[in-house]
Amino acid sequence: MKDRLITYLTFGNRFYSIEQTQSNGEAIYYGIELKKTKNQVEVAKSFEYKNLDETSKYIPKHKPVFLVINNEFVITKRIESNETEPLKLAHLAFQNIKIDDFYYEVLKQKNIHFISICRKDYLDKLLSDYQTNNISIIDFSLGNLMITSISNLISEKEVQTSNAVITKENDQISAIEIDNNLTEVSYAFNDTTLKSQELLPFSSALSLITKTKQVVSAFNSKDQNLLTNFKEKLFFNQFIKIGLSLLFITLLINFFLFNNYYDKVNQLREITQVFNVSKSKLINLSDKVQKTQKMVEDVLKSNASKSSFYVDAIIHNLPDAIILSELNYQPLLKKIKDDKAIQNDIDVIIVSGTTSDRVLVSQWISQLETKDWINNIEILSFDDKQKASLFSIKINIQDDTKN
């Protein structure tokens, strides 16, 4: 389970392979994309193009790719020997070359072996070109040797690739004949139908899935470096993506938390403003109550005098012909206003009324002037009319607090 998870994280479920070969003296690229679903593998698509910079049209960035170099820079020889050591087989096949200058690959069989070689400087430059075009090569093979992975699945005795005819005999490959003028043919096996130029890409992409490579490569360290570099880039890219995703999620959470707290703070601010307004209203109301209370106390203080005594004394000897309409003890000097103290005309009584006999009014005033608590009486108005006379008098009394 752990290995499957690591494989999925590294490769995903899509596997790619490219065969770089030639046709009519020009480079040509055959590619394939395999899709792995559970325990099945199917061809998602195949493609063909003539310029390396077109690769990105068919293979996404940061996807691992198996490369098959199968052009004029690769030489393949057949030898018959009981030797099994790859290096010795390479020396037997190519006796006059400096093997350290070449990458070589060996297809070992019973007694017939095939050895493919390619100069290191050319292949290193080629791999660098792929890297420049953002194509992640993690493994490669030389010539037509990778056909051995699927040759036993094909029933035909002769199998044709993009540039060679492969002959099978006694459960092993007996001949590989290069031919650049082959016509396209198709092969069916395991519910899969492939064209001849798709066989090598399919076989090499399949080796990424099965993790099996039946040929022996003398460039394992190179392969390992390619895979390590790919994993490091993959880790870096995934780390960047995951890091940015986590950063985005963190910022998103912070945004929602900030919004939540911001809304709560706004609510608290609104509540505080309401409380402040209510407090201000309460203070104003309290001031009004205090002022009203003072006004009431002023009035009560005034009423606490001998007002009832004066009123009783005034109306005690009032003649029947005189009818009083007003008796105002300590009348207001000004109208009552908000935020203003009540101002009374202290020690004054205003008396108004009507009479049918003005003489009785003079007699009544004279009687009042005999009271020791009255200083004097002023006639404010006296209006004679046919049936009744209207009058108003002002009684100035002694200091109320002294009586």
LUMLOKE-70030 format. One line per 2 residues: number of its first residue (from 1); their letters; for each residue x, y, z of C-alpha. Coordinates in nm, 2 decimals. Each point is the difference from the previous one (the first is absolute). Layout:
N
NUM) a) X/Y/Z  ... .
//
This chain:
403
1) mk) 0.00/0.00/0.00  0.28/0.24/0.09 .
3) dr) 0.19/-0.08/-0.33  -0.32/0.06/-0.20 .
5) li) -0.06/0.33/0.17  0.36/0.11/-0.06 .
7) ty) -0.03/-0.11/-0.37  -0.32/0.19/-0.04 .
9) lt) 0.14/0.32/0.16  0.31/-0.03/-0.23 .
11) fg) -0.16/-0.10/-0.33  -0.37/0.04/0.05 .
13) nr) -0.21/-0.23/-0.22  0.14/0.13/-0.33 .
15) fy) 0.32/-0.14/-0.15  0.18/0.14/-0.31 .
17) si) 0.26/-0.12/-0.24  0.17/0.15/-0.31 .
19) eq) 0.19/-0.17/-0.27  0.24/0.23/-0.18 .
21) tq) 0.08/-0.14/-0.34  0.03/0.12/-0.36 .
23) sn) -0.18/-0.02/-0.33  0.14/0.11/-0.33 .
25) ge) 0.29/0.15/0.17  -0.21/0.22/0.23 .
27) ai) -0.06/-0.04/0.37  -0.34/-0.13/0.10 .
29) yy) -0.16/-0.06/0.34  -0.25/-0.27/0.09 .
31) gi) -0.17/0.02/0.33  -0.26/-0.18/0.21 .
33) el) -0.19/0.07/0.32  -0.11/-0.30/0.21 .
35) kk) -0.27/0.03/0.26  -0.01/-0.24/0.30 .
37) tk) -0.33/-0.08/0.16  0.00/-0.25/0.28 .
39) nq) 0.17/-0.31/-0.15  -0.05/0.10/-0.36 .
41) ve) 0.21/0.21/-0.25  -0.15/0.16/-0.30 .
43) va) 0.14/0.23/-0.27  -0.14/0.35/0.07 .
45) ks) 0.15/0.15/-0.31  0.29/-0.02/-0.25 .
47) fe) 0.16/0.29/-0.18  0.26/0.08/-0.26 .
49) yk) 0.20/0.32/-0.07  0.32/0.12/-0.16 .
51) nl) 0.14/0.27/0.22  0.12/-0.05/0.36 .
53) de) -0.16/0.33/0.11  -0.34/-0.15/-0.09 .
55) ts) 0.02/-0.25/0.28  -0.17/0.22/0.26 .
57) ky) -0.31/-0.02/-0.22  -0.04/-0.36/0.09 .
59) ip) 0.17/-0.05/0.33  -0.07/0.23/0.30 .
61) kh) 0.28/0.15/0.20  0.15/-0.20/0.29 .
63) kp) -0.12/-0.33/-0.13  0.26/-0.29/-0.01 .
65) vf) 0.09/-0.12/-0.35  0.18/-0.30/-0.13 .
67) lv) 0.22/0.08/-0.31  0.09/-0.25/-0.27 .
69) in) 0.29/0.12/-0.22  -0.03/-0.18/-0.32 .
71) ne) 0.18/0.19/-0.27  0.33/0.01/-0.20 .
73) fv) 0.20/0.08/0.32  -0.09/-0.35/0.15 .
75) it) 0.18/-0.31/-0.13  -0.13/-0.35/0.08 .
77) kr) 0.19/-0.32/-0.05  -0.09/-0.37/0.03 .
79) ie) 0.25/-0.25/0.15  -0.03/-0.37/0.09 .
81) sn) 0.18/-0.08/0.32  -0.04/-0.19/0.32 .
83) et) 0.14/0.30/0.19  -0.24/0.17/0.23 .
85) ep) 0.20/0.30/0.14  -0.14/0.32/-0.17 .
87) lk) 0.33/0.18/-0.02  0.17/-0.31/-0.16 .
89) la) -0.28/-0.03/-0.25  0.04/0.37/-0.09 .
91) hl) 0.38/-0.05/-0.05  -0.07/-0.31/-0.22 .
93) af) -0.25/0.20/-0.21  0.21/0.31/-0.03 .
95) qn) 0.36/-0.09/0.03  0.16/0.31/-0.15 .
97) ik) -0.18/0.28/0.20  0.07/0.16/0.34 .
99) id) -0.30/-0.13/0.19  0.02/0.28/0.26 .
101) df) -0.10/0.25/-0.26  -0.33/-0.18/-0.06 .
103) yy) -0.32/-0.09/0.17  -0.09/-0.36/-0.08 .
105) ev) -0.29/-0.23/0.06  -0.01/-0.37/-0.02 .
107) lk) -0.28/-0.24/-0.09  0.11/-0.33/0.15 .
109) qk) -0.16/-0.32/-0.12  0.09/-0.37/-0.01 .
111) ni) 0.29/0.02/-0.25  -0.10/0.30/-0.23 .
113) hf) 0.06/0.34/0.15  -0.05/0.35/-0.13 .
115) is) 0.21/0.30/0.11  -0.10/0.36/-0.08 .
117) ic) 0.24/0.30/0.05  -0.02/0.38/-0.02 .
119) rk) 0.27/0.26/0.06  -0.03/0.17/0.34 .
121) dy) 0.06/0.35/-0.12  -0.29/-0.03/-0.25 .
123) ld) -0.24/-0.16/0.24  0.08/0.25/0.29 .
125) kl) -0.06/0.29/-0.24  -0.33/-0.16/-0.11 .
127) ls) -0.11/-0.05/0.36  0.09/0.37/0.07 .
129) dy) -0.21/0.11/-0.30  -0.30/-0.19/0.14 .
131) qt) 0.05/0.16/0.34  0.02/0.34/-0.16 .
133) nn) -0.34/-0.07/-0.15  -0.14/-0.09/0.34 .
135) is) -0.02/-0.37/-0.08  0.10/-0.22/0.30 .
137) ii) 0.19/-0.30/-0.13  0.04/-0.25/0.28 .
139) df) 0.12/-0.30/-0.20  0.11/-0.09/-0.35 .
141) sl) 0.08/-0.29/-0.23  0.21/-0.04/-0.32 .
143) gn) -0.12/-0.14/-0.33  -0.28/-0.26/-0.02 .
145) lm) 0.10/-0.21/0.30  -0.31/0.10/0.21 .
147) it) -0.22/-0.20/-0.24  0.09/-0.30/0.20 .
149) si) -0.25/0.11/0.27  -0.29/-0.08/-0.22 .
151) sn) 0.14/-0.22/-0.28  -0.13/-0.31/0.17 .
153) li) -0.35/0.15/0.00  -0.01/0.03/-0.38 .
155) se) -0.08/-0.32/-0.19  0.17/0.10/-0.32 .
157) ke) 0.36/-0.14/-0.06  0.11/0.34/-0.15 .
159) vq) -0.07/0.32/0.19  0.04/0.33/-0.17 .
161) ts) 0.09/0.32/0.19  0.05/0.35/-0.14 .
163) na) 0.33/-0.08/-0.17  0.07/-0.37/0.05 .
165) vi) -0.13/-0.35/-0.06  0.03/-0.23/0.31 .
167) tk) 0.02/-0.37/-0.06  -0.09/-0.25/0.28 .
169) en) 0.12/-0.35/0.02  -0.01/-0.26/0.28 .
171) dq) -0.15/0.25/0.25  0.28/0.25/-0.06 .
173) is) 0.08/0.28/-0.24  0.22/-0.13/-0.26 .
175) ai) 0.05/0.30/-0.23  -0.05/0.38/-0.01 .
177) ei) 0.02/0.14/-0.35  -0.01/0.38/-0.04 .
179) dn) -0.22/0.12/-0.29  -0.10/0.37/-0.03 .
181) nl) -0.25/-0.06/-0.27  -0.25/-0.22/0.17 .
183) te) -0.38/0.04/-0.05  -0.23/0.03/0.30 .
185) vs) -0.15/-0.32/0.14  -0.21/-0.08/0.31 .
187) ya) 0.01/-0.26/0.27  -0.27/-0.12/0.24 .
189) fn) 0.06/-0.16/0.34  -0.17/0.00/0.34 .
191) dt) -0.29/0.21/-0.13  0.24/0.26/-0.13 .
193) tl) 0.07/0.10/-0.35  0.32/0.19/-0.08 .
195) ks) 0.17/0.14/-0.31  0.36/-0.11/-0.07 .
197) qe) 0.14/0.34/0.10  -0.19/-0.01/0.33 .
199) ll) 0.16/-0.33/0.12  0.32/0.14/0.15 .
201) pf) -0.17/0.29/0.17  -0.26/-0.23/0.14 .
203) ss) 0.26/-0.26/0.12  0.21/0.27/0.17 .
205) al) -0.29/0.18/0.16  -0.13/-0.34/0.13 .
207) sl) 0.34/-0.06/0.17  -0.07/0.31/0.21 .
209) it) -0.32/-0.16/0.12  0.13/-0.35/0.06 .
211) kt) 0.35/0.12/0.11  0.16/-0.27/-0.21 .
213) kq) 0.26/0.05/-0.26  0.12/-0.32/-0.17 .
215) vv) 0.30/0.16/-0.16  0.32/0.07/0.21 .
217) sa) 0.11/0.36/-0.01  0.35/0.11/0.07 .
219) fn) -0.12/0.35/0.09  -0.20/-0.08/0.32 .
221) sk) 0.17/0.29/0.18  -0.11/0.23/-0.27 .
223) dq) -0.35/-0.13/0.02  0.01/0.04/0.38 .
225) nl) 0.12/0.36/-0.03  -0.28/0.08/-0.24 .
227) lt) -0.26/-0.15/0.23  0.15/0.17/0.31 .
229) nf) 0.00/0.34/-0.18  -0.36/-0.06/-0.11 .
231) ke) -0.11/-0.09/0.36  0.17/0.31/0.13 .
233) kl) -0.17/0.23/-0.25  -0.33/-0.18/0.06 .
235) ff) 0.04/0.04/0.38  0.09/0.37/-0.05 .
237) nq) -0.30/0.06/-0.22  -0.24/-0.19/0.23 .
239) fi) 0.15/0.17/0.30  -0.06/0.34/-0.17 .
241) ki) -0.36/-0.10/-0.09  -0.07/-0.15/0.34 .
243) gl) 0.17/0.29/0.17  -0.20/0.25/-0.20 .
245) sl) -0.32/-0.20/0.06  0.06/-0.01/0.37 .
247) lf) 0.09/0.37/0.00  -0.32/0.07/-0.20 .
249) it) -0.21/-0.21/0.24  0.17/0.17/0.30 .
251) ll) -0.08/0.34/-0.15  -0.35/-0.11/-0.07 .
253) in) -0.05/-0.12/0.35  0.15/0.32/0.14 .
255) ff) -0.23/0.20/-0.23  -0.31/-0.18/0.12 .
257) lf) 0.12/0.03/0.36  0.08/0.37/-0.05 .
259) nn) -0.34/0.05/-0.16  -0.17/-0.18/0.29 .
261) yy) 0.18/0.20/0.26  -0.03/0.32/-0.20 .
263) dk) -0.38/-0.05/-0.02  -0.01/-0.07/0.38 .
265) vn) 0.22/0.31/0.06  -0.24/0.20/-0.22 .
267) ql) -0.29/-0.13/0.20  0.17/0.09/0.32 .
269) re) 0.07/0.34/-0.13  -0.36/0.05/-0.10 .
271) it) -0.11/-0.12/0.34  0.25/0.23/0.16 .
273) qv) -0.13/0.29/-0.21  -0.36/-0.09/0.10 .
275) fn) 0.11/-0.01/0.37  0.18/0.33/-0.04 .
277) vs) -0.30/0.16/-0.15  -0.22/-0.15/0.26 .
279) ks) 0.24/0.12/0.27  0.00/0.35/-0.14 .
281) kl) -0.38/0.00/-0.02  -0.01/-0.14/0.36 .
283) in) 0.23/0.28/0.12  -0.21/0.26/-0.18 .
285) ls) -0.31/-0.15/0.14  0.15/0.00/0.35 .
287) dk) 0.09/0.36/-0.04  -0.35/0.08/-0.10 .
289) vq) -0.14/-0.20/0.30  0.23/0.19/0.23 .
291) kt) -0.10/0.34/-0.14  -0.37/-0.10/0.01 .
293) qk) 0.05/-0.12/0.35  0.15/0.34/0.09 .
295) mv) -0.29/0.18/-0.17  -0.24/-0.21/0.20 .
297) ed) 0.20/0.06/0.32  -0.01/0.38/-0.08 .
299) vl) -0.37/-0.02/-0.04  -0.05/-0.21/0.31 .
301) ks) 0.23/0.24/0.19  -0.22/0.29/-0.11 .
303) na) -0.31/-0.19/0.10  0.14/-0.08/0.33 .
305) sk) -0.07/0.36/0.11  -0.32/0.15/0.15 .
307) ss) -0.17/0.01/-0.33  -0.31/-0.17/0.13 .
309) fy) -0.01/0.26/0.28  0.01/0.29/-0.24 .
311) vd) -0.26/-0.14/-0.22  -0.23/-0.07/0.29 .
313) ai) 0.05/0.35/0.13  -0.06/0.16/-0.34 .
315) ih) -0.33/-0.17/-0.07  -0.12/0.01/0.37 .
317) nl) -0.16/0.35/-0.03  -0.07/-0.02/-0.37 .
319) pd) -0.33/0.16/-0.08  -0.26/-0.21/-0.19 .
321) ai) 0.00/0.25/-0.28  0.36/-0.07/-0.08 .
323) il) 0.08/-0.32/-0.19  0.37/-0.09/-0.03 .
325) se) 0.13/-0.16/-0.32  0.37/-0.03/0.10 .
327) ln) 0.21/-0.01/0.31  0.37/-0.05/-0.09 .
329) yq) 0.24/-0.03/0.29  0.36/0.08/-0.09 .
331) pl) -0.08/0.01/-0.38  0.26/-0.10/-0.25 .
333) lk) 0.21/0.28/-0.14  0.09/-0.19/-0.32 .
335) ki) -0.13/-0.31/-0.17  0.15/-0.33/0.11 .
337) kd) 0.27/-0.12/-0.24  0.22/-0.30/-0.02 .
339) dk) 0.34/0.04/0.17  -0.12/0.32/0.17 .
341) ai) -0.08/0.05/0.37  -0.36/0.11/0.09 .
343) qn) -0.01/0.37/0.08  -0.29/0.11/0.23 .
345) di) -0.11/0.35/0.10  0.07/-0.05/0.37 .
347) dv) -0.24/0.14/0.27  -0.26/0.09/-0.26 .
349) ii) -0.36/-0.11/-0.04  -0.19/0.09/-0.32 .
351) vs) -0.38/0.01/0.05  -0.24/0.04/-0.30 .
353) gt) -0.38/-0.01/-0.02  -0.33/0.18/-0.09 .
355) ts) -0.25/0.21/0.20  -0.33/0.17/-0.05 .
357) dr) 0.08/0.27/0.26  0.34/0.17/-0.02 .
359) vl) -0.05/0.16/0.34  0.01/-0.34/0.16 .
361) vs) 0.34/-0.06/-0.16  0.14/0.31/0.16 .
363) qw) -0.14/-0.09/0.34  0.14/-0.36/-0.03 .
365) is) 0.34/0.14/-0.09  -0.01/0.23/0.29 .
367) ql) -0.08/-0.29/0.23  0.29/-0.20/-0.14 .
369) et) 0.25/0.28/0.05  -0.07/-0.02/0.38 .
371) kd) 0.17/-0.34/0.00  0.34/0.01/0.16 .
373) wi) 0.15/-0.24/-0.25  -0.09/0.22/-0.30 .
375) nn) 0.25/0.28/-0.08  -0.22/0.16/-0.27 .
377) ie) -0.25/-0.07/-0.28  0.04/0.12/-0.36 .
379) il) -0.29/0.02/-0.24  0.12/-0.14/-0.32 .
381) sf) -0.32/0.05/-0.20  -0.36/0.10/0.04 .
383) dd) -0.23/-0.02/-0.30  -0.36/0.14/0.05 .
385) kq) -0.26/-0.16/-0.21  -0.38/0.02/0.00 .
387) ka) -0.08/-0.31/0.19  0.33/-0.09/0.17 .
389) sl) 0.34/0.15/0.05  0.33/-0.19/-0.05 .
391) fs) 0.28/0.06/0.24  0.35/-0.13/0.09 .
393) ik) 0.20/0.09/0.31  0.35/-0.08/0.12 .
395) in) 0.05/-0.07/0.37  0.35/0.05/0.13 .
397) iq) 0.05/-0.20/0.31  0.27/0.00/0.26 .
399) dd) 0.29/-0.26/-0.03  -0.18/-0.33/0.01 .
401) tk) 0.29/-0.16/0.19  -0.04/0.24/0.29 .
403) n) -0.36/-0.07/0.07 .
//
